[in-house]
Amino acid sequence: MPRMLDVSDDVRAEIGDEEADRLLAGETTPGSYDCTSCRTPGDSEQEHTSTVLFIGDETAVLAFAHATCLPSQIVTVSEEQLQGAVRSITGDEAEGAADTPGQAVLGVTSGLVLIEGELRPALVVEPTGPIARPGAAPGGGDEFLPLLIEQGFMPTPSLDGAPPVLHGWSVLLAMGQLHAILQPGTAGGSPVAWWQAHQPLQVTDAWRAAANKTQSVVLFAAPAGAIGRQPREDLLRDALDRTAASGQLVACTLPLAGT
């Protein structure tokens, strides 16, 4: 069955007309997929879908995204980033990251979260696998939360109140798209990216309006597997509440950089 698929000229030129035509005919396109941008389920038979070709130093991987999240395009990334994308696309994130410490990638989800009677723009960060301390021996356990607490993130037993501002950190939003989460540079230098999108991520108009209103974003973080991929904001809130109650959630409020 033909898919509601978009293959850009750049992607077609890279993969060839024959493969592009097979994709458009539905021969090699999965019906359902996890969007490579927002990481929620998509269906190429029911909604417009973009082909996104990640190209590394030695490897190329074809992924799929909601057309509302990303246009069809080529994304050039490092080989290390591409291997993380491969684990994300194939669903082998946790296993791959556990086998190769330090190779886990950070998944970021945006949503509006009700805090103190106000909808606050939030980002939820969850790695695809355990995070080890730099230089630590394999199998040393997941140090993601302790590392963040050392940076100033606060343990969050509930979502009853907004977490304190973490000075020196910020969320970079430009042209209505999420680009990066910035942390202080070394020795007082310019901020550096703690997390950076392979391709700028779209956020909803409501999320952007809330961020512009408060000029801040609430950042939640949890260990791999604690929250999971939640397709709706009410389910995301439920998962955050459960994770907070289990003592696995840290948070901070970050100033907004950009618009």
C-alpha positions in Angstrom: 0.0 0.0 0.0 1.5 3.4 -0.9 2.6 5.4 2.0 2.1 9.1 2.9 5.8 9.6 2.5 8.0 12.5 1.5 11.4 11.8 0.0 13.4 15.0 -0.6 15.5 15.5 -3.7 18.6 15.4 -1.5 17.6 12.1 0.1 16.6 10.6 -3.3 19.9 11.6 -4.8 21.8 9.9 -2.0 19.8 6.6 -1.9 19.0 6.3 -5.6 15.8 6.5 -7.6 15.1 2.7 -7.3 15.2 2.7 -3.5 13.2 6.0 -3.3 10.5 4.5 -5.5 10.4 1.3 -3.4 9.9 3.5 -0.3 7.1 5.5 -1.9 5.4 2.3 -3.0 5.5 1.0 0.5 7.7 -1.9 -0.3 10.5 -1.0 2.2 8.7 1.5 4.4 7.5 0.4 7.8 3.8 1.1 8.5 4.5 2.1 12.1 7.7 3.8 13.4 9.1 5.8 16.2 9.6 9.4 15.1 13.4 10.1 15.0 12.6 13.7 16.3 9.9 13.5 19.0 10.3 9.7 19.6 6.6 9.1 19.7 4.8 6.5 17.4 3.9 7.4 13.8 2.1 5.6 11.0 3.1 6.2 7.4 -0.3 4.9 6.2 -2.2 7.4 8.3 -0.1 10.5 8.5 2.5 12.4 6.5 5.9 11.1 7.1 9.4 12.3 6.3 12.4 10.2 5.4 15.5 11.4 7.2 18.9 10.1 6.2 21.6 10.3 8.8 25.1 10.2 7.3 28.2 9.5 9.4 31.8 9.1 8.6 31.3 5.5 7.4 27.7 4.7 7.9 24.3 5.9 6.6 21.0 5.2 8.3 17.5 6.0 7.0 15.0 7.0 9.6 11.4 8.3 9.7 9.8 11.3 11.3 6.4 12.9 11.5 6.3 15.5 8.7 5.2 18.0 11.4 8.4 17.4 13.3 11.0 17.4 10.5 11.1 17.8 6.7 12.7 15.1 4.6 16.4 15.8 4.7 20.0 14.6 5.1 21.5 15.1 8.5 25.3 14.9 8.8 26.5 13.6 12.2 29.6 12.1 13.7 30.0 8.3 13.5 29.6 8.2 17.3 26.3 10.1 17.1 25.1 7.9 14.3 25.7 4.8 16.4 23.5 6.3 19.1 20.9 7.0 16.5 21.1 3.4 15.3 20.3 2.2 18.8 17.4 4.6 19.1 16.0 3.6 15.7 16.3 -0.1 16.2 15.1 -0.1 19.8 18.4 -1.5 21.2 19.2 1.6 23.2 19.6 0.1 26.6 21.5 -3.0 25.5 23.8 -1.1 23.3 24.6 1.6 25.8 25.2 -0.9 28.6 27.6 -2.9 26.4 29.5 0.3 25.4 29.7 2.6 28.4 29.6 6.3 27.5 27.8 5.6 24.2 24.3 6.2 25.7 22.5 9.2 24.2 20.1 11.6 25.8 16.5 11.5 24.8 14.7 14.8 25.2 10.9 15.2 25.3 9.0 18.5 25.5 5.6 19.0 27.1 3.5 21.3 29.3 3.4 20.3 33.0 1.0 21.8 35.5 2.9 23.2 38.5 1.3 25.4 41.1 -1.7 25.9 39.0 0.2 27.1 35.9 1.2 25.2 32.8 5.0 25.3 32.6 7.1 24.5 29.6 9.1 21.4 30.5 11.9 19.2 29.0 12.3 15.7 30.2 15.7 14.1 29.7 16.2 10.4 29.9 19.3 8.6 28.6 19.0 5.5 26.4 21.2 3.5 28.8 23.2 3.7 32.0 25.6 6.7 32.3 29.0 6.0 33.8 31.4 8.5 35.3 34.2 9.6 32.9 37.0 7.1 33.2 35.1 4.7 35.3 35.5 0.9 34.8 32.6 -0.8 33.0 29.8 -2.2 35.1 30.2 0.5 37.8 26.4 1.3 37.8 24.3 4.2 36.6 25.7 7.5 37.8 23.4 9.8 35.8 21.5 11.3 38.8 24.5 11.6 41.1 26.4 13.5 38.3 23.5 15.9 37.8 23.0 16.5 41.5 26.7 17.4 41.7 26.0 20.0 38.9 23.2 21.6 41.0 20.1 19.6 39.9 17.7 19.0 42.9 16.2 15.7 43.9 12.4 16.1 43.3 10.1 14.0 45.4 7.0 15.6 43.9 5.9 18.1 41.3 4.1 20.3 43.8 6.4 23.3 43.2 8.8 24.7 40.6 12.4 23.6 41.2 15.0 26.3 41.8 16.9 28.1 39.0 20.2 26.6 38.0 22.4 29.6 37.2 24.8 29.3 34.4 22.6 26.8 32.5 20.1 27.7 29.8 17.8 26.3 27.1 18.6 27.6 23.6 15.4 28.2 21.5 15.8 29.8 18.1 13.2 30.5 15.5 10.7 28.5 17.6 12.9 25.4 17.6 14.8 23.7 20.4 18.5 23.7 19.6 20.4 22.8 22.8 20.7 22.7 26.6 23.7 24.8 27.6 25.9 24.4 30.6 28.7 26.7 31.9 32.0 26.6 30.1 35.2 25.7 31.8 37.2 28.4 33.6 34.4 30.9 33.1 34.4 30.5 29.3 31.4 30.6 27.0 28.6 28.2 27.6 28.9 24.8 25.9 26.2 22.3 24.8 25.3 19.7 27.4 22.8 18.3 25.0 22.4 19.4 21.4 19.8 18.3 18.9 21.0 16.5 15.7 18.5 18.7 14.0 16.5 21.5 15.7 13.4 20.1 17.3 10.0 21.6 16.8 8.0 22.5 19.9 4.3 23.3 20.0 3.0 26.9 19.8 1.6 26.5 23.3 4.9 25.3 24.6 6.8 28.2 23.0 4.2 30.7 24.2 4.6 29.4 27.8 8.4 29.6 27.5 8.3 33.1 26.2 5.9 34.1 29.0 8.0 32.8 31.9 11.4 33.1 30.1 12.3 29.8 31.6 12.0 26.0 31.1 11.6 23.3 33.8 14.1 20.5 33.2 13.4 17.1 34.6 15.9 14.2 34.4 15.5 10.5 35.2 17.6 7.4 34.7 17.2 5.2 31.7 13.9 3.4 31.6 12.3 5.4 34.4 9.8 7.4 32.3 9.8 5.9 28.8 8.2 7.3 25.7 4.9 8.8 26.5 2.7 9.9 23.5 0.5 12.3 25.5 1.2 15.0 28.1 -1.2 13.5 30.6 0.7 10.2 30.4 4.0 12.1 30.7 2.7 13.8 33.8 1.7 10.4 35.3 5.1 9.0 34.5 6.8 12.0 36.1 4.7 11.7 39.3 5.6 8.0 39.6 9.3 8.6 39.0 9.3 11.4 41.5 7.6 9.3 44.1 10.2 6.5 43.6 13.1 9.0 44.2 14.4 8.8 40.7 13.7 12.3 39.5 15.9 15.5 39.6 15.0 18.9 38.3 15.9 22.5 37.9 14.5 25.6 36.2 16.6 27.0 33.4 16.5 30.5 31.9 15.4 30.7 28.3 18.0 31.8 25.7 16.4 32.9 22.4 12.8 33.0 21.4 
